[in-house]
Amino acid sequence: MSSSASVWLVVVLAVLAANLPFINERCFALFAIQRFSLVKPFWLRIVEIIVLYVFVGEFGFALERNAGNAFPQGWEFYAISFCLFIVLGFPGFVYRYLRRDHV
């Protein structure tokens, strides 16, 4: 896979993963949560975002290692990339809390 294609793959995966917690009421879009009523609590959405950020980051590092040029990253990289991940999830947040009619 070319480096350009792998970059776009990571960007598309990040956009989908950042919006996933806000689009559905299942945990990681797989597990139904019976303990809570019909609405997934906000703290669980934050936990999902953090776990999905780590997943997308590991996927990106795997692609980078596969290309043969993995570079060490400092805390600044993780801080900026997490903020970018949060910004990528903004459309899902707007849909969930600002635009959608609540029951």
CORQUI-V835084 format. One record per run of one state. SS is the DSSP state (hx for helix, st for strand, lp for the rest). FROM is the first residue (numbers start at 0). TO is the last residue. Records with the same first field share a line. If there is no record, write none. Layout:
BEGIN
SS: FROM-TO ; FROM-TO
END
This chain:
BEGIN
lp: 0-1 ; 23-25 ; 27-29 ; 31-40 ; 67-73 ; 88-88 ; 99-102
hx: 2-22 ; 41-66 ; 74-87 ; 89-98
st: 26-26 ; 30-30
END
